[in-house]
């Protein structure tokens, strides 16, 4: 016997569950957890079992709010965009942190707007490392990290 409708609540693994159920050819619907919570919170006896029973009743009468589940391709693209965004933010954090450290030593770096200026930023760090041994230790580790983060952001 094939179920007529499978309704599950949205949550952390609901996207994966929805895709797996659809791959099996089952009629799955992802229900908005907030709207279901409003209905289920009115029950006196609150338990997982009574929640499951309440969700089944909501599915039976069709009183639920279906949510859109993104496609695998959309999630892949979203993951790539998110990874690139994270690398860009890491690059900016490294640059701002180094600018702040160097200001305490009286060294001001130029602002960075595009890729050519990022190389100039690294060149300025190389010059600044010669002014103090403590800066040399920090900059020796920051330079390869900055270059790697810039390369990763550009690649994505």
C-alpha positions as a printed NumPy array, in Angstrom:
array([[ 0.   ,  0.   ,  0.   ],
       [ 1.483,  3.322, -1.116],
       [ 0.772,  6.289,  1.151],
       [-1.37 ,  9.026, -0.363],
       [ 0.536, 11.848,  1.295],
       [ 3.605, 12.072,  3.532],
       [ 3.836, 15.311,  5.469],
       [ 6.908, 16.174,  7.526],
       [ 7.981, 19.331,  9.311],
       [10.67 , 21.65 ,  8.047],
       [13.913, 21.426,  9.967],
       [17.63 , 20.801,  9.645],
       [17.386, 17.563,  7.681],
       [14.044, 18.184,  5.976],
       [15.659, 19.081,  2.623],
       [17.555, 15.79 ,  2.58 ],
       [14.449, 13.859,  3.729],
       [12.24 , 15.496,  1.086],
       [14.675, 14.607, -1.684],
       [15.034, 11.008, -0.48 ],
       [11.263, 10.536, -0.309],
       [10.828, 12.028, -3.787],
       [13.592,  9.757, -5.144],
       [11.573,  6.797, -3.833],
       [ 8.549,  8.115, -5.727],
       [ 6.585,  8.926, -2.577],
       [ 4.203, 11.915, -2.397],
       [ 6.078, 13.983,  0.21 ],
       [ 5.219, 17.489,  1.371],
       [ 7.405, 19.584,  3.66 ],
       [ 5.226, 21.429,  6.185],
       [ 6.14 , 24.804,  7.677],
       [ 7.183, 23.993, 11.258],
       [ 6.058, 27.388, 12.6  ],
       [ 2.481, 27.025, 11.408],
       [ 2.328, 23.42 , 12.627],
       [ 3.719, 24.487, 16.003],
       [ 0.902, 27.001, 16.436],
       [-1.701, 24.299, 15.922],
       [ 0.071, 21.584, 17.906],
       [ 0.857, 23.829, 20.883],
       [-2.874, 23.997, 21.657],
       [-2.817, 20.312, 22.666],
       [-2.848, 19.601, 26.384],
       [-0.735, 16.461, 26.281],
       [ 2.512, 17.52 , 24.567],
       [ 4.747, 14.659, 23.443],
       [ 6.434, 13.412, 20.285],
       [ 3.694, 10.849, 19.853],
       [ 0.881, 13.391, 20.157],
       [ 2.749, 15.76 , 17.81 ],
       [ 3.032, 12.983, 15.216],
       [-0.648, 12.247, 15.591],
       [-1.459, 15.954, 15.234],
       [ 0.669, 16.233, 12.077],
       [-1.112, 13.198, 10.651],
       [-4.482, 14.827, 11.337],
       [-3.331, 18.072,  9.717],
       [-2.195, 16.087,  6.665],
       [-5.484, 14.184,  6.515],
       [-7.606, 17.342,  6.422],
       [-5.107, 19.238,  4.24 ],
       [-4.559, 22.022,  6.768],
       [-0.856, 22.664,  6.412],
       [ 1.461, 25.144,  4.755],
       [ 3.82 , 23.508,  2.285],
       [ 7.273, 25.04 ,  2.001],
       [ 9.458, 25.053, -1.083],
       [12.447, 22.7  , -1.015],
       [15.317, 23.889, -3.176],
       [16.655, 21.705, -5.958],
       [20.024, 19.961, -5.671],
       [21.456, 22.269, -8.347],
       [20.243, 25.341, -6.463],
       [21.858, 24.041, -3.269],
       [25.12 , 23.356, -5.081],
       [25.197, 26.884, -6.485],
       [24.241, 28.329, -3.102],
       [27.078, 26.357, -1.469],
       [29.644, 27.661, -3.963],
       [28.436, 31.241, -3.56 ],
       [28.509, 30.882,  0.231],
       [32.048, 29.475,  0.169],
       [33.255, 32.33 , -2.037],
       [31.57 , 34.868,  0.227],
       [33.323, 33.344,  3.235],
       [36.73 , 33.552,  1.513],
       [36.104, 37.198,  0.59 ],
       [35.161, 37.995,  4.203],
       [38.249, 36.149,  5.479],
       [40.426, 38.148,  3.093],
       [38.895, 41.405,  4.29 ],
       [39.351, 40.379,  7.938],
       [43.028, 39.57 ,  7.362],
       [43.574, 42.898,  5.61 ],
       [41.77 , 44.906,  8.303],
       [43.561, 43.066, 11.108],
       [46.974, 43.68 ,  9.583],
       [46.123, 47.33 ,  8.967],
       [45.177, 47.648, 12.649],
       [48.345, 45.933, 13.882],
       [50.605, 48.026, 11.685],
       [48.983, 51.304, 12.759],
       [50.244, 50.708, 16.303],
       [53.768, 50.676, 14.823],
       [53.132, 53.853, 12.801],
       [52.778, 52.068,  9.46 ],
       [49.792, 52.967,  7.287],
       [48.778, 50.754,  4.393],
       [46.87 , 51.913,  1.321],
       [43.291, 50.799,  0.831],
       [42.515, 47.774, -1.309],
       [39.919, 47.869, -4.051],
       [40.866, 45.312, -6.682],
       [43.174, 42.378, -7.374],
       [46.209, 44.444, -8.403],
       [46.021, 46.367, -5.146],
       [45.963, 43.096, -3.192],
       [49.407, 42.32 , -4.545],
       [50.464, 45.83 , -3.518],
       [49.074, 45.095, -0.045],
       [51.3  , 42.007,  0.165],
       [54.243, 44.041, -1.11 ],
       [53.637, 46.656,  1.593],
       [53.534, 43.89 ,  4.213],
       [56.867, 42.576,  2.931],
       [58.392, 46.025,  3.385],
       [56.786, 46.434,  6.842],
       [58.204, 43.101,  8.064],
       [61.702, 44.58 ,  7.879],
       [60.89 , 47.287, 10.441],
       [60.359, 45.039, 13.481],
       [61.179, 41.39 , 14.33 ],
       [57.749, 40.844, 15.905],
       [56.069, 42.059, 12.726],
       [58.289, 39.752, 10.694],
       [57.004, 36.72 , 12.595],
       [53.371, 37.711, 12.073],
       [53.719, 38.793,  8.461],
       [55.638, 35.649,  7.488],
       [52.514, 33.673,  8.364],
       [49.958, 36.182,  7.11 ],
       [51.375, 36.587,  3.6  ],
       [50.862, 32.97 ,  2.452],
       [47.45 , 32.855,  4.158],
       [46.318, 36.05 ,  2.435],
       [47.526, 34.804, -0.934],
       [45.789, 31.433, -0.471],
       [42.494, 33.055,  0.564],
       [42.652, 35.465, -2.408],
       [43.342, 32.567, -4.792],
       [40.471, 30.519, -3.373],
       [38.028, 33.447, -3.679],
       [39.145, 34.097, -7.258],
       [38.823, 30.412, -8.159],
       [35.257, 30.265, -6.892]])
